[in-house]
Amino acid sequence: MMVRIECTSCGHVGITAAATLPRELTCSRCGSSRCVKAEDCRRVASRTAVIEWLCRAEAPPARAR
C-alpha cells in the first residue's frame, strides 16, 4: 500500500510504501527530517492514481482514514 506524506516544514508532498514505515525520512525540498509512522499518513487510492500524479505533478486522490 502506498501512502501520501506531507513535510511539516514546507508542505512538500511525496509517497512511500507503508510497509517501510516507521522510519526517518528527509524532505527532498527543504532537507528537514522526521520519524514517520504509517498511522500519520494518508493511504493513496490506487496505483493508477499514483502514476497519474507523478506524471502530472498534481495532488493524488487519497482515501479517508
PDBQT receptor file of N, H, CA, C and O in Angstrom, charges set to zero:
ATOM      1  N   MET A   1       0.845  -1.169   0.000  1.00  0.00    +0.000 N 
ATOM      2  CA  MET A   1       0.000   0.000   0.000  1.00  0.00    +0.000 C 
ATOM      3  C   MET A   1       0.896   1.239   0.000  1.00  0.00    +0.000 C 
ATOM      4  O   MET A   1       1.866   1.319   0.754  1.00  0.00    +0.000 OA
ATOM      5  N   MET A   2       0.559   2.191  -0.846  1.00  0.00    +0.000 N 
ATOM      6  H   MET A   2      -0.229   2.126  -1.459  1.00  0.00    +0.000 HD
ATOM      7  CA  MET A   2       1.287   3.446  -0.935  1.00  0.00    +0.000 C 
ATOM      8  C   MET A   2       0.588   4.480  -0.062  1.00  0.00    +0.000 C 
ATOM      9  O   MET A   2      -0.640   4.516   0.016  1.00  0.00    +0.000 OA
ATOM     10  N   VAL A   3       1.388   5.320   0.593  1.00  0.00    +0.000 N 
ATOM     11  H   VAL A   3       2.385   5.291   0.529  1.00  0.00    +0.000 HD
ATOM     12  CA  VAL A   3       0.843   6.372   1.433  1.00  0.00    +0.000 C 
ATOM     13  C   VAL A   3       1.423   7.719   1.038  1.00  0.00    +0.000 C 
ATOM     14  O   VAL A   3       2.554   7.820   0.561  1.00  0.00    +0.000 OA
ATOM     15  N   ARG A   4       0.619   8.748   1.249  1.00  0.00    +0.000 N 
ATOM     16  H   ARG A   4      -0.299   8.666   1.637  1.00  0.00    +0.000 HD
ATOM     17  CA  ARG A   4       0.998  10.132   0.950  1.00  0.00    +0.000 C 
ATOM     18  C   ARG A   4       1.607  10.740   2.199  1.00  0.00    +0.000 C 
ATOM     19  O   ARG A   4       1.051  10.624   3.291  1.00  0.00    +0.000 OA
ATOM     20  N   ILE A   5       2.760  11.393   2.034  1.00  0.00    +0.000 N 
ATOM     21  H   ILE A   5       3.212  11.488   1.147  1.00  0.00    +0.000 HD
ATOM     22  CA  ILE A   5       3.443  12.025   3.158  1.00  0.00    +0.000 C 
ATOM     23  C   ILE A   5       3.632  13.504   2.843  1.00  0.00    +0.000 C 
ATOM     24  O   ILE A   5       4.060  13.865   1.747  1.00  0.00    +0.000 OA
ATOM     25  N   GLU A   6       3.310  14.355   3.811  1.00  0.00    +0.000 N 
ATOM     26  H   GLU A   6       2.962  14.063   4.702  1.00  0.00    +0.000 HD
ATOM     27  CA  GLU A   6       3.478  15.792   3.635  1.00  0.00    +0.000 C 
ATOM     28  C   GLU A   6       4.512  16.303   4.640  1.00  0.00    +0.000 C 
ATOM     29  O   GLU A   6       4.433  15.990   5.828  1.00  0.00    +0.000 OA
ATOM     30  N   CYS A   7       5.483  17.092   4.163  1.00  0.00    +0.000 N 
ATOM     31  H   CYS A   7       5.547  17.347   3.198  1.00  0.00    +0.000 HD
ATOM     32  CA  CYS A   7       6.502  17.671   5.042  1.00  0.00    +0.000 C 
ATOM     33  C   CYS A   7       5.840  18.681   5.968  1.00  0.00    +0.000 C 
ATOM     34  O   CYS A   7       5.089  19.543   5.513  1.00  0.00    +0.000 OA
ATOM     35  N   THR A   8       6.113  18.581   7.251  1.00  0.00    +0.000 N 
ATOM     36  H   THR A   8       6.724  17.881   7.621  1.00  0.00    +0.000 HD
ATOM     37  CA  THR A   8       5.525  19.509   8.213  1.00  0.00    +0.000 C 
ATOM     38  C   THR A   8       6.181  20.889   8.154  1.00  0.00    +0.000 C 
ATOM     39  O   THR A   8       5.608  21.867   8.634  1.00  0.00    +0.000 OA
ATOM     40  N   SER A   9       7.375  20.974   7.571  1.00  0.00    +0.000 N 
ATOM     41  H   SER A   9       7.841  20.180   7.181  1.00  0.00    +0.000 HD
ATOM     42  CA  SER A   9       8.071  22.262   7.489  1.00  0.00    +0.000 C 
ATOM     43  C   SER A   9       7.673  23.089   6.277  1.00  0.00    +0.000 C 
ATOM     44  O   SER A   9       7.361  24.273   6.400  1.00  0.00    +0.000 OA
ATOM     45  N   CYS A  10       7.685  22.450   5.081  1.00  0.00    +0.000 N 
ATOM     46  H   CYS A  10       7.939  21.487   4.980  1.00  0.00    +0.000 HD
ATOM     47  CA  CYS A  10       7.454  23.225   3.856  1.00  0.00    +0.000 C 
ATOM     48  C   CYS A  10       6.203  22.808   3.083  1.00  0.00    +0.000 C 
ATOM     49  O   CYS A  10       5.812  23.498   2.142  1.00  0.00    +0.000 OA
ATOM     50  N   GLY A  11       5.571  21.701   3.456  1.00  0.00    +0.000 N 
ATOM     51  H   GLY A  11       5.889  21.141   4.221  1.00  0.00    +0.000 HD
ATOM     52  CA  GLY A  11       4.362  21.267   2.779  1.00  0.00    +0.000 C 
ATOM     53  C   GLY A  11       4.592  20.402   1.551  1.00  0.00    +0.000 C 
ATOM     54  O   GLY A  11       3.629  19.999   0.899  1.00  0.00    +0.000 OA
ATOM     55  N   HIS A  12       5.847  20.106   1.218  1.00  0.00    +0.000 N 
ATOM     56  H   HIS A  12       6.629  20.433   1.747  1.00  0.00    +0.000 HD
ATOM     57  CA  HIS A  12       6.158  19.247   0.071  1.00  0.00    +0.000 C 
ATOM     58  C   HIS A  12       5.493  17.888   0.255  1.00  0.00    +0.000 C 
ATOM     59  O   HIS A  12       5.490  17.345   1.360  1.00  0.00    +0.000 OA
ATOM     60  N   VAL A  13       4.931  17.334  -0.817  1.00  0.00    +0.000 N 
ATOM     61  H   VAL A  13       4.933  17.775  -1.715  1.00  0.00    +0.000 HD
ATOM     62  CA  VAL A  13       4.208  16.067  -0.741  1.00  0.00    +0.000 C 
ATOM     63  C   VAL A  13       4.973  14.980  -1.486  1.00  0.00    +0.000 C 
ATOM     64  O   VAL A  13       5.507  15.213  -2.570  1.00  0.00    +0.000 OA
ATOM     65  N   GLY A  14       5.018  13.785  -0.890  1.00  0.00    +0.000 N 
ATOM     66  H   GLY A  14       4.584  13.595  -0.009  1.00  0.00    +0.000 HD
ATOM     67  CA  GLY A  14       5.645  12.640  -1.520  1.00  0.00    +0.000 C 
ATOM     68  C   GLY A  14       4.877  11.381  -1.198  1.00  0.00    +0.000 C 
ATOM     69  O   GLY A  14       3.884  11.417  -0.472  1.00  0.00    +0.000 OA
ATOM     70  N   ILE A  15       5.337  10.266  -1.739  1.00  0.00    +0.000 N 
ATOM     71  H   ILE A  15       6.144  10.237  -2.329  1.00  0.00    +0.000 HD
ATOM     72  CA  ILE A  15       4.701   8.981  -1.460  1.00  0.00    +0.000 C 
ATOM     73  C   ILE A  15       5.762   7.958  -1.092  1.00  0.00    +0.000 C 
ATOM     74  O   ILE A  15       6.924   8.083  -1.479  1.00  0.00    +0.000 OA
ATOM     75  N   THR A  16       5.352   6.947  -0.342  1.00  0.00    +0.000 N 
ATOM     76  H   THR A  16       4.408   6.846  -0.027  1.00  0.00    +0.000 HD
ATOM     77  CA  THR A  16       6.238   5.853   0.021  1.00  0.00    +0.000 C 
ATOM     78  C   THR A  16       5.398   4.619   0.317  1.00  0.00    +0.000 C 
ATOM     79  O   THR A  16       4.178   4.707   0.454  1.00  0.00    +0.000 OA
ATOM     80  N   ALA A  17       6.044   3.492   0.411  1.00  0.00    +0.000 N 
ATOM     81  H   ALA A  17       7.035   3.420   0.300  1.00  0.00    +0.000 HD
ATOM     82  CA  ALA A  17       5.346   2.247   0.740  1.00  0.00    +0.000 C 
ATOM     83  C   ALA A  17       5.117   2.194   2.248  1.00  0.00    +0.000 C 
ATOM     84  O   ALA A  17       6.043   2.421   3.026  1.00  0.00    +0.000 OA
ATOM     85  N   ALA A  18       3.901   1.898   2.655  1.00  0.00    +0.000 N 
ATOM     86  H   ALA A  18       3.148   1.714   2.023  1.00  0.00    +0.000 HD
ATOM     87  CA  ALA A  18       3.558   1.844   4.083  1.00  0.00    +0.000 C 
ATOM     88  C   ALA A  18       4.339   0.750   4.798  1.00  0.00    +0.000 C 
ATOM     89  O   ALA A  18       4.610   0.866   5.993  1.00  0.00    +0.000 OA
ATOM     90  N   ALA A  19       4.703  -0.310   4.083  1.00  0.00    +0.000 N 
ATOM     91  H   ALA A  19       4.482  -0.404   3.112  1.00  0.00    +0.000 HD
ATOM     92  CA  ALA A  19       5.427  -1.428   4.689  1.00  0.00    +0.000 C 
ATOM     93  C   ALA A  19       6.821  -1.029   5.169  1.00  0.00    +0.000 C 
ATOM     94  O   ALA A  19       7.406  -1.718   6.005  1.00  0.00    +0.000 OA
ATOM     95  N   THR A  20       7.359   0.078   4.648  1.00  0.00    +0.000 N 
ATOM     96  H   THR A  20       6.884   0.638   3.969  1.00  0.00    +0.000 HD
ATOM     97  CA  THR A  20       8.698   0.522   5.046  1.00  0.00    +0.000 C 
ATOM     98  C   THR A  20       8.693   1.429   6.271  1.00  0.00    +0.000 C 
ATOM     99  O   THR A  20       9.750   1.818   6.767  1.00  0.00    +0.000 OA
ATOM    100  N   LEU A  21       7.503   1.764   6.755  1.00  0.00    +0.000 N 
ATOM    101  H   LEU A  21       6.644   1.448   6.352  1.00  0.00    +0.000 HD
ATOM    102  CA  LEU A  21       7.376   2.672   7.901  1.00  0.00    +0.000 C 
ATOM    103  C   LEU A  21       7.226   1.889   9.190  1.00  0.00    +0.000 C 
ATOM    104  O   LEU A  21       6.725   0.766   9.124  1.00  0.00    +0.000 OA
ATOM    105  N   PRO A  22       7.608   2.371  10.333  1.00  0.00    +0.000 N 
ATOM    106  CA  PRO A  22       8.155   3.707  10.616  1.00  0.00    +0.000 C 
ATOM    107  C   PRO A  22       9.636   3.788  10.250  1.00  0.00    +0.000 C 
ATOM    108  O   PRO A  22      10.370   2.803  10.325  1.00  0.00    +0.000 OA
ATOM    109  N   ARG A  23      10.046   4.975   9.858  1.00  0.00    +0.000 N 
ATOM    110  H   ARG A  23       9.449   5.776   9.797  1.00  0.00    +0.000 HD
ATOM    111  CA  ARG A  23      11.449   5.252   9.565  1.00  0.00    +0.000 C 
ATOM    112  C   ARG A  23      11.677   6.757   9.502  1.00  0.00    +0.000 C 
ATOM    113  O   ARG A  23      10.729   7.538   9.431  1.00  0.00    +0.000 OA
ATOM    114  N   GLU A  24      12.927   7.147   9.527  1.00  0.00    +0.000 N 
ATOM    115  H   GLU A  24      13.698   6.512   9.585  1.00  0.00    +0.000 HD
ATOM    116  CA  GLU A  24      13.323   8.547   9.445  1.00  0.00    +0.000 C 
ATOM    117  C   GLU A  24      13.330   8.955   7.973  1.00  0.00    +0.000 C 
ATOM    118  O   GLU A  24      14.025   8.341   7.164  1.00  0.00    +0.000 OA
ATOM    119  N   LEU A  25      12.569   9.976   7.625  1.00  0.00    +0.000 N 
ATOM    120  H   LEU A  25      12.004  10.474   8.283  1.00  0.00    +0.000 HD
ATOM    121  CA  LEU A  25      12.507  10.462   6.248  1.00  0.00    +0.000 C 
ATOM    122  C   LEU A  25      13.014  11.891   6.183  1.00  0.00    +0.000 C 
ATOM    123  O   LEU A  25      12.829  12.670   7.118  1.00  0.00    +0.000 OA
ATOM    124  N   THR A  26      13.661  12.233   5.065  1.00  0.00    +0.000 N 
ATOM    125  H   THR A  26      13.812  11.601   4.305  1.00  0.00    +0.000 HD
ATOM    126  CA  THR A  26      14.188  13.570   4.841  1.00  0.00    +0.000 C 
ATOM    127  C   THR A  26      13.482  14.179   3.642  1.00  0.00    +0.000 C 
ATOM    128  O   THR A  26      13.368  13.539   2.596  1.00  0.00    +0.000 OA
ATOM    129  N   CYS A  27      13.009  15.405   3.783  1.00  0.00    +0.000 N 
ATOM    130  H   CYS A  27      13.101  15.925   4.632  1.00  0.00    +0.000 HD
ATOM    131  CA  CYS A  27      12.331  16.102   2.697  1.00  0.00    +0.000 C 
ATOM    132  C   CYS A  27      13.349  16.464   1.615  1.00  0.00    +0.000 C 
ATOM    133  O   CYS A  27      14.408  17.018   1.909  1.00  0.00    +0.000 OA
ATOM    134  N   SER A  28      13.015  16.143   0.355  1.00  0.00    +0.000 N 
ATOM    135  H   SER A  28      12.155  15.693   0.116  1.00  0.00    +0.000 HD
ATOM    136  CA  SER A  28      13.932  16.445  -0.748  1.00  0.00    +0.000 C 
ATOM    137  C   SER A  28      13.926  17.929  -1.107  1.00  0.00    +0.000 C 
ATOM    138  O   SER A  28      14.828  18.399  -1.801  1.00  0.00    +0.000 OA
ATOM    139  N   ARG A  29      12.925  18.667  -0.645  1.00  0.00    +0.000 N 
ATOM    140  H   ARG A  29      12.192  18.285  -0.082  1.00  0.00    +0.000 HD
ATOM    141  CA  ARG A  29      12.854  20.096  -0.955  1.00  0.00    +0.000 C 
ATOM    142  C   ARG A  29      13.597  20.945   0.078  1.00  0.00    +0.000 C 
ATOM    143  O   ARG A  29      14.442  21.762  -0.289  1.00  0.00    +0.000 OA
ATOM    144  N   CYS A  30      13.290  20.760   1.368  1.00  0.00    +0.000 N 
ATOM    145  H   CYS A  30      12.603  20.097   1.666  1.00  0.00    +0.000 HD
ATOM    146  CA  CYS A  30      13.863  21.654   2.384  1.00  0.00    +0.000 C 
ATOM    147  C   CYS A  30      14.938  20.990   3.249  1.00  0.00    +0.000 C 
ATOM    148  O   CYS A  30      15.671  21.682   3.955  1.00  0.00    +0.000 OA
ATOM    149  N   GLY A  31      15.040  19.653   3.201  1.00  0.00    +0.000 N 
ATOM    150  H   GLY A  31      14.445  19.091   2.627  1.00  0.00    +0.000 HD
ATOM    151  CA  GLY A  31      16.081  18.967   3.951  1.00  0.00    +0.000 C 
ATOM    152  C   GLY A  31      15.737  18.623   5.391  1.00  0.00    +0.000 C 
ATOM    153  O   GLY A  31      16.554  18.018   6.085  1.00  0.00    +0.000 OA
ATOM    154  N   SER A  32      14.548  18.992   5.860  1.00  0.00    +0.000 N 
ATOM    155  H   SER A  32      13.884  19.483   5.296  1.00  0.00    +0.000 HD
ATOM    156  CA  SER A  32      14.172  18.649   7.238  1.00  0.00    +0.000 C 
ATOM    157  C   SER A  32      13.884  17.156   7.320  1.00  0.00    +0.000 C 
ATOM    158  O   SER A  32      13.509  16.533   6.327  1.00  0.00    +0.000 OA
ATOM    159  N   SER A  33      14.063  16.586   8.506  1.00  0.00    +0.000 N 
ATOM    160  H   SER A  33      14.368  17.092   9.313  1.00  0.00    +0.000 HD
ATOM    161  CA  SER A  33      13.802  15.158   8.658  1.00  0.00    +0.000 C 
ATOM    162  C   SER A  33      12.949  14.910   9.891  1.00  0.00    +0.000 C 
ATOM    163  O   SER A  33      12.949  15.697  10.837  1.00  0.00    +0.000 OA
ATOM    164  N   ARG A  34      12.223  13.801   9.861  1.00  0.00    +0.000 N 
ATOM    165  H   ARG A  34      12.222  13.161   9.092  1.00  0.00    +0.000 HD
ATOM    166  CA  ARG A  34      11.398  13.403  10.995  1.00  0.00    +0.000 C 
ATOM    167  C   ARG A  34      11.095  11.916  10.876  1.00  0.00    +0.000 C 
ATOM    168  O   ARG A  34      11.202  11.321   9.803  1.00  0.00    +0.000 OA
ATOM    169  N   CYS A  35      10.717  11.340  11.998  1.00  0.00    +0.000 N 
ATOM    170  H   CYS A  35      10.630  11.824  12.869  1.00  0.00    +0.000 HD
ATOM    171  CA  CYS A  35      10.313   9.945  12.026  1.00  0.00    +0.000 C 
ATOM    172  C   CYS A  35       8.846   9.876  11.603  1.00  0.00    +0.000 C 
ATOM    173  O   CYS A  35       7.995  10.550  12.183  1.00  0.00    +0.000 OA
ATOM    174  N   VAL A  36       8.560   9.067  10.602  1.00  0.00    +0.000 N 
ATOM    175  H   VAL A  36       9.251   8.519  10.131  1.00  0.00    +0.000 HD
ATOM    176  CA  VAL A  36       7.206   8.961  10.067  1.00  0.00    +0.000 C 
ATOM    177  C   VAL A  36       6.659   7.572  10.353  1.00  0.00    +0.000 C 
ATOM    178  O   VAL A  36       7.333   6.568  10.121  1.00  0.00    +0.000 OA
ATOM    179  N   LYS A  37       5.428   7.520  10.860  1.00  0.00    +0.000 N 
ATOM    180  H   LYS A  37       4.881   8.335  11.049  1.00  0.00    +0.000 HD
ATOM    181  CA  LYS A  37       4.733   6.266  11.127  1.00  0.00    +0.000 C 
ATOM    182  C   LYS A  37       3.596   6.126  10.125  1.00  0.00    +0.000 C 
ATOM    183  O   LYS A  37       3.068   7.129   9.644  1.00  0.00    +0.000 OA
ATOM    184  N   ALA A  38       3.216   4.901   9.809  1.00  0.00    +0.000 N 
ATOM    185  H   ALA A  38       3.644   4.087  10.200  1.00  0.00    +0.000 HD
ATOM    186  CA  ALA A  38       2.132   4.661   8.854  1.00  0.00    +0.000 C 
ATOM    187  C   ALA A  38       0.833   5.306   9.305  1.00  0.00    +0.000 C 
ATOM    188  O   ALA A  38       0.042   5.746   8.471  1.00  0.00    +0.000 OA
ATOM    189  N   GLU A  39       0.599   5.370  10.612  1.00  0.00    +0.000 N 
ATOM    190  H   GLU A  39       1.241   5.013  11.289  1.00  0.00    +0.000 HD
ATOM    191  CA  GLU A  39      -0.638   5.965  11.138  1.00  0.00    +0.000 C 
ATOM    192  C   GLU A  39      -0.715   7.465  10.860  1.00  0.00    +0.000 C 
ATOM    193  O   GLU A  39      -1.804   8.039  10.885  1.00  0.00    +0.000 OA
ATOM    194  N   ASP A  40       0.435   8.114  10.592  1.00  0.00    +0.000 N 
ATOM    195  H   ASP A  40       1.319   7.647  10.571  1.00  0.00    +0.000 HD
ATOM    196  CA  ASP A  40       0.477   9.552  10.359  1.00  0.00    +0.000 C 
ATOM    197  C   ASP A  40       0.190   9.924   8.908  1.00  0.00    +0.000 C 
ATOM    198  O   ASP A  40       0.119  11.108   8.579  1.00  0.00    +0.000 OA
ATOM    199  N   CYS A  41       0.025   8.928   8.036  1.00  0.00    +0.000 N 
ATOM    200  H   CYS A  41       0.082   7.966   8.303  1.00  0.00    +0.000 HD
ATOM    201  CA  CYS A  41      -0.087   9.165   6.597  1.00  0.00    +0.000 C 
ATOM    202  C   CYS A  41      -1.482   8.867   6.085  1.00  0.00    +0.000 C 
ATOM    203  O   CYS A  41      -2.299   8.249   6.767  1.00  0.00    +0.000 OA
ATOM    204  N   ARG A  42      -1.733   9.322   4.871  1.00  0.00    +0.000 N 
ATOM    205  H   ARG A  42      -1.069   9.825   4.317  1.00  0.00    +0.000 HD
ATOM    206  CA  ARG A  42      -2.999   9.032   4.205  1.00  0.00    +0.000 C 
ATOM    207  C   ARG A  42      -2.757   8.018   3.093  1.00  0.00    +0.000 C 
ATOM    208  O   ARG A  42      -1.805   8.151   2.323  1.00  0.00    +0.000 OA
ATOM    209  N   ARG A  43      -3.609   7.013   3.010  1.00  0.00    +0.000 N 
ATOM    210  H   ARG A  43      -4.382   6.905   3.635  1.00  0.00    +0.000 HD
ATOM    211  CA  ARG A  43      -3.483   5.967   2.012  1.00  0.00    +0.000 C 
ATOM    212  C   ARG A  43      -3.843   6.510   0.630  1.00  0.00    +0.000 C 
ATOM    213  O   ARG A  43      -4.829   7.232   0.484  1.00  0.00    +0.000 OA
ATOM    214  N   VAL A  44      -3.052   6.168  -0.377  1.00  0.00    +0.000 N 
ATOM    215  H   VAL A  44      -2.251   5.582  -0.258  1.00  0.00    +0.000 HD
ATOM    216  CA  VAL A  44      -3.317   6.586  -1.744  1.00  0.00    +0.000 C 
ATOM    217  C   VAL A  44      -4.344   5.630  -2.333  1.00  0.00    +0.000 C 
ATOM    218  O   VAL A  44      -4.256   4.417  -2.141  1.00  0.00    +0.000 OA
ATOM    219  N   ALA A  45      -5.317   6.180  -3.047  1.00  0.00    +0.000 N 
ATOM    220  H   ALA A  45      -5.389   7.165  -3.203  1.00  0.00    +0.000 HD
ATOM    221  CA  ALA A  45      -6.464   5.406  -3.523  1.00  0.00    +0.000 C 
ATOM    222  C   ALA A  45      -6.087   4.247  -4.441  1.00  0.00    +0.000 C 
ATOM    223  O   ALA A  45      -6.622   3.151  -4.274  1.00  0.00    +0.000 OA
ATOM    224  N   SER A  46      -5.197   4.445  -5.393  1.00  0.00    +0.000 N 
ATOM    225  H   SER A  46      -4.763   5.335  -5.528  1.00  0.00    +0.000 HD
ATOM    226  CA  SER A  46      -4.864   3.372  -6.325  1.00  0.00    +0.000 C 
ATOM    227  C   SER A  46      -3.495   3.595  -6.944  1.00  0.00    +0.000 C 
ATOM    228  O   SER A  46      -2.969   4.708  -6.942  1.00  0.00    +0.000 OA
ATOM    229  N   ARG A  47      -2.932   2.523  -7.471  1.00  0.00    +0.000 N 
ATOM    230  H   ARG A  47      -3.359   1.620  -7.473  1.00  0.00    +0.000 HD
ATOM    231  CA  ARG A  47      -1.632   2.606  -8.150  1.00  0.00    +0.000 C 
ATOM    232  C   ARG A  47      -1.732   3.528  -9.366  1.00  0.00    +0.000 C 
ATOM    233  O   ARG A  47      -0.811   4.297  -9.642  1.00  0.00    +0.000 OA
ATOM    234  N   THR A  48      -2.838   3.450 -10.083  1.00  0.00    +0.000 N 
ATOM    235  H   THR A  48      -3.586   2.825  -9.859  1.00  0.00    +0.000 HD
ATOM    236  CA  THR A  48      -3.041   4.304 -11.254  1.00  0.00    +0.000 C 
ATOM    237  C   THR A  48      -3.040   5.773 -10.855  1.00  0.00    +0.000 C 
ATOM    238  O   THR A  48      -2.474   6.607 -11.563  1.00  0.00    +0.000 OA
ATOM    239  N   ALA A  49      -3.665   6.095  -9.734  1.00  0.00    +0.000 N 
ATOM    240  H   ALA A  49      -4.124   5.418  -9.159  1.00  0.00    +0.000 HD
ATOM    241  CA  ALA A  49      -3.687   7.482  -9.255  1.00  0.00    +0.000 C 
ATOM    242  C   ALA A  49      -2.272   7.965  -8.945  1.00  0.00    +0.000 C 
ATOM    243  O   ALA A  49      -1.946   9.123  -9.204  1.00  0.00    +0.000 OA
ATOM    244  N   VAL A  50      -1.433   7.095  -8.395  1.00  0.00    +0.000 N 
ATOM    245  H   VAL A  50      -1.698   6.154  -8.185  1.00  0.00    +0.000 HD
ATOM    246  CA  VAL A  50      -0.046   7.468  -8.090  1.00  0.00    +0.000 C 
ATOM    247  C   VAL A  50       0.706   7.771  -9.376  1.00  0.00    +0.000 C 
ATOM    248  O   VAL A  50       1.407   8.779  -9.458  1.00  0.00    +0.000 OA
ATOM    249  N   ILE A  51       0.571   6.916 -10.375  1.00  0.00    +0.000 N 
ATOM    250  H   ILE A  51       0.002   6.096 -10.308  1.00  0.00    +0.000 HD
ATOM    251  CA  ILE A  51       1.286   7.125 -11.641  1.00  0.00    +0.000 C 
ATOM    252  C   ILE A  51       0.826   8.410 -12.311  1.00  0.00    +0.000 C 
ATOM    253  O   ILE A  51       1.649   9.179 -12.807  1.00  0.00    +0.000 OA
ATOM    254  N   GLU A  52      -0.499   8.653 -12.332  1.00  0.00    +0.000 N 
ATOM    255  H   GLU A  52      -1.168   8.028 -11.929  1.00  0.00    +0.000 HD
ATOM    256  CA  GLU A  52      -1.009   9.893 -12.917  1.00  0.00    +0.000 C 
ATOM    257  C   GLU A  52      -0.499  11.117 -12.163  1.00  0.00    +0.000 C 
ATOM    258  O   GLU A  52      -0.145  12.126 -12.772  1.00  0.00    +0.000 OA
ATOM    259  N   TRP A  53      -0.462  11.021 -10.829  1.00  0.00    +0.000 N 
ATOM    260  H   TRP A  53      -0.750  10.201 -10.334  1.00  0.00    +0.000 HD
ATOM    261  CA  TRP A  53       0.024  12.137 -10.026  1.00  0.00    +0.000 C 
ATOM    262  C   TRP A  53       1.490  12.418 -10.317  1.00  0.00    +0.000 C 
ATOM    263  O   TRP A  53       1.882  13.578 -10.448  1.00  0.00    +0.000 OA
ATOM    264  N   LEU A  54       2.302  11.376 -10.420  1.00  0.00    +0.000 N 
ATOM    265  H   LEU A  54       1.983  10.434 -10.314  1.00  0.00    +0.000 HD
ATOM    266  CA  LEU A  54       3.721  11.552 -10.700  1.00  0.00    +0.000 C 
ATOM    267  C   LEU A  54       3.944  12.186 -12.077  1.00  0.00    +0.000 C 
ATOM    268  O   LEU A  54       4.850  13.001 -12.248  1.00  0.00    +0.000 OA
ATOM    269  N   CYS A  55       3.132  11.816 -13.038  1.00  0.00    +0.000 N 
ATOM    270  H   CYS A  55       2.396  11.153 -12.899  1.00  0.00    +0.000 HD
ATOM    271  CA  CYS A  55       3.277  12.344 -14.396  1.00  0.00    +0.000 C 
ATOM    272  C   CYS A  55       2.774  13.771 -14.532  1.00  0.00    +0.000 C 
ATOM    273  O   CYS A  55       3.303  14.538 -15.336  1.00  0.00    +0.000 OA
ATOM    274  N   ARG A  56       1.754  14.138 -13.755  1.00  0.00    +0.000 N 
ATOM    275  H   ARG A  56       1.324  13.514 -13.103  1.00  0.00    +0.000 HD
ATOM    276  CA  ARG A  56       1.153  15.472 -13.875  1.00  0.00    +0.000 C 
ATOM    277  C   ARG A  56       1.479  16.394 -12.713  1.00  0.00    +0.000 C 
ATOM    278  O   ARG A  56       1.116  17.570 -12.739  1.00  0.00    +0.000 OA
ATOM    279  N   ALA A  57       2.154  15.884 -11.699  1.00  0.00    +0.000 N 
ATOM    280  H   ALA A  57       2.449  14.928 -11.678  1.00  0.00    +0.000 HD
ATOM    281  CA  ALA A  57       2.553  16.678 -10.522  1.00  0.00    +0.000 C 
ATOM    282  C   ALA A  57       1.361  17.332  -9.835  1.00  0.00    +0.000 C 
ATOM    283  O   ALA A  57       1.446  18.471  -9.377  1.00  0.00    +0.000 OA
ATOM    284  N   GLU A  58       0.240  16.599  -9.766  1.00  0.00    +0.000 N 
ATOM    285  H   GLU A  58       0.170  15.673 -10.138  1.00  0.00    +0.000 HD
ATOM    286  CA  GLU A  58      -0.926  17.080  -9.034  1.00  0.00    +0.000 C 
ATOM    287  C   GLU A  58      -1.048  16.280  -7.748  1.00  0.00    +0.000 C 
ATOM    288  O   GLU A  58      -0.407  15.239  -7.600  1.00  0.00    +0.000 OA
ATOM    289  N   ALA A  59      -1.845  16.744  -6.841  1.00  0.00    +0.000 N 
ATOM    290  H   ALA A  59      -2.366  17.590  -6.962  1.00  0.00    +0.000 HD
ATOM    291  CA  ALA A  59      -2.068  16.015  -5.602  1.00  0.00    +0.000 C 
ATOM    292  C   ALA A  59      -2.849  14.737  -5.885  1.00  0.00    +0.000 C 
ATOM    293  O   ALA A  59      -3.871  14.786  -6.570  1.00  0.00    +0.000 OA
ATOM    294  N   PRO A  60      -2.389  13.586  -5.368  1.00  0.00    +0.000 N 
ATOM    295  CA  PRO A  60      -3.100  12.335  -5.625  1.00  0.00    +0.000 C 
ATOM    296  C   PRO A  60      -4.374  12.233  -4.795  1.00  0.00    +0.000 C 
ATOM    297  O   PRO A  60      -4.449  12.776  -3.692  1.00  0.00    +0.000 OA
ATOM    298  N   PRO A  61      -5.367  11.542  -5.325  1.00  0.00    +0.000 N 
ATOM    299  CA  PRO A  61      -6.551  11.315  -4.500  1.00  0.00    +0.000 C 
ATOM    300  C   PRO A  61      -6.210  10.366  -3.363  1.00  0.00    +0.000 C 
ATOM    301  O   PRO A  61      -5.446   9.422  -3.563  1.00  0.00    +0.000 OA
ATOM    302  N   ALA A  62      -6.743  10.589  -2.209  1.00  0.00    +0.000 N 
ATOM    303  H   ALA A  62      -7.363  11.356  -2.047  1.00  0.00    +0.000 HD
ATOM    304  CA  ALA A  62      -6.445   9.725  -1.067  1.00  0.00    +0.000 C 
ATOM    305  C   ALA A  62      -7.747   9.332  -0.395  1.00  0.00    +0.000 C 
ATOM    306  O   ALA A  62      -8.721  10.086  -0.402  1.00  0.00    +0.000 OA
ATOM    307  N   ARG A  63      -7.749   8.164   0.175  1.00  0.00    +0.000 N 
ATOM    308  H   ARG A  63      -6.958   7.552   0.181  1.00  0.00    +0.000 HD
ATOM    309  CA  ARG A  63      -8.915   7.690   0.903  1.00  0.00    +0.000 C 
ATOM    310  C   ARG A  63      -8.917   8.266   2.304  1.00  0.00    +0.000 C 
ATOM    311  O   ARG A  63      -7.862   8.549   2.873  1.00  0.00    +0.000 OA
ATOM    312  N   ALA A  64     -10.081   8.434   2.845  1.00  0.00    +0.000 N 
ATOM    313  H   ALA A  64     -10.937   8.205   2.383  1.00  0.00    +0.000 HD
ATOM    314  CA  ALA A  64     -10.204   8.924   4.225  1.00  0.00    +0.000 C 
ATOM    315  C   ALA A  64      -9.640   7.896   5.171  1.00  0.00    +0.000 C 
ATOM    316  O   ALA A  64      -9.683   6.699   4.885  1.00  0.00    +0.000 OA
ATOM    317  N   ARG A  65      -9.123   8.331   6.270  1.00  0.00    +0.000 N 
ATOM    318  H   ARG A  65      -9.088   9.303   6.503  1.00  0.00    +0.000 HD
ATOM    319  CA  ARG A  65      -8.544   7.417   7.264  1.00  0.00    +0.000 C 
ATOM    320  C   ARG A  65      -9.587   6.568   7.874  1.00  0.00    +0.000 C 
ATOM    321  O   ARG A  65      -9.284   5.738   8.731  1.00  0.00    +0.000 OA
TER     322      ARG A  65
